[in-house]
Amino acid sequence: MDKLPEKFPEYSIMYKTISKQIKHLEKIKPSSEEKNEIQIKINNYKTELDKIKKKFPDNYFNELNQS
């Protein structure tokens, strides 16, 4: 296994939290009047997820994404 980042637990928790927030925003987006603003937030969160993923070995978060 490749080396895990120094702040591994924090990044893992951040990843889970951001993923949950994205799911929540995607759920409320269709009924919201502020669809553009919500989409911008979703895109920003996805960018942060990508940054976190790059710090970990390949396929590390695949298990979390499937649940």
C-alpha positions in Angstrom: 0.0 0.0 0.0 1.2 3.5 -0.7 2.0 5.9 2.1 -1.0 7.6 3.7 -0.9 11.3 4.3 0.3 12.7 7.6 -3.2 13.9 8.6 -4.9 10.8 7.4 -7.8 10.6 9.9 -8.7 14.3 9.4 -8.7 14.0 5.7 -10.8 10.8 5.8 -13.4 12.5 8.1 -13.4 15.6 5.8 -14.0 13.4 2.8 -17.0 11.7 4.4 -18.5 15.0 5.6 -18.1 16.7 2.3 -19.6 13.7 0.5 -22.6 13.8 2.7 -23.0 17.5 2.1 -22.9 17.0 -1.7 -25.6 14.3 -1.4 -27.7 16.6 0.7 -27.4 19.5 -1.7 -28.2 17.3 -4.7 -31.3 16.2 -2.9 -32.6 19.7 -2.2 -31.5 21.2 -5.5 -34.5 20.3 -7.6 -36.9 21.9 -5.2 -34.8 25.0 -4.5 -35.1 28.4 -6.2 -31.4 28.9 -5.9 -30.3 26.1 -8.2 -27.3 27.9 -9.6 -25.9 28.8 -6.2 -26.4 25.2 -5.0 -24.6 23.9 -8.1 -21.7 26.2 -7.4 -21.4 24.9 -3.9 -21.6 21.3 -5.2 -18.8 22.0 -7.7 -16.6 23.6 -5.0 -17.1 20.6 -2.7 -16.3 18.2 -5.5 -13.1 20.2 -6.1 -12.2 19.8 -2.5 -12.9 16.0 -2.7 -10.5 15.8 -5.7 -7.8 17.5 -3.7 -8.2 15.1 -0.8 -8.3 12.1 -3.1 -4.9 13.1 -4.6 -3.3 12.9 -1.2 -4.2 9.2 -0.8 -3.3 6.1 -2.7 -5.3 5.2 -5.8 -8.7 3.6 -5.1 -8.5 4.4 -1.4 -12.0 6.0 -1.3 -13.8 3.5 -3.6 -15.3 1.6 -0.7 -16.7 4.9 0.8 -18.2 5.9 -2.6 -20.0 2.6 -2.9 -21.9 2.9 0.4 
